[in-house]
């Protein structure tokens, strides 16, 4: 998606905005823009021009001279088109110049015009104008801080009265409400200036200094409890089933048995909890399998006999 630097009225950077790719990142369609602009200009024509035909002008009801004997061409009225004061042949009459343009074409033309200006780097975004009172002097200073020297189209909201009154006296500035934005006005101006709340489409704001994220991660790690799910000396099961460092004993929550390394079922058991010592496992309510208890007892008796 295209991005643009967010600026304030003083011309300083306030972050980065990712513009809507559909509104500002499409391939400009020149034929559609031409057709829509032509239709918009045609719609402006009033179509009220009118001329009178020989039937509508006054006078000429009498034959100017007799049919024969004068040597002149025969005439039936002095209001014919070739007479002075006569009617107009094939003159203009009131008509409508409106062209039917589909709504999809109008939207595509606007997207194409905005994308064309965005590709040339001529789309500016201001975080807010902050005009407490109408001031043309402040408006001129704002344009200078933004580096605008050519014709500019400022898109505003209807309630931005102070903004409108501040810019309306400047010849190179055209003001337009966000709901009236169209391809023709975009193409007639070199630079398009939006406020952050007048940008069309979905906009994502990117902080210019994203330094707080690592600190948040450290804080979240520090907030994790030191003890495991079964108290001190326990550790939760890992996603890959590997042994956590310092927790070699496997615990099975279904059978409430634990298995020490080297025992018969150690490698055949999936750990649902890990323990650092046998005492920690027994304190959590786990016990050794009976086969391991018997083996330990036999070993102890043999050691006593020896």
Beta strands, then each sheet from edge to edge (+ up, - down):
strand 1: 3-7
strand 2: 13-18
strand 3: 123-126
strand 4: 152-156
strand 5: 173-177
strand 6: 191-195
strand 7: 204-206
strand 8: 234-236
strand 9: 249-252
strand 10: 257-259
strand 11: 273-275
strand 12: 287-288
sheet 1: 5+ 4+ 6+ 3+ 1+ 2- 7+
sheet 2: 8+ 11- 9+ 10- 12-
end
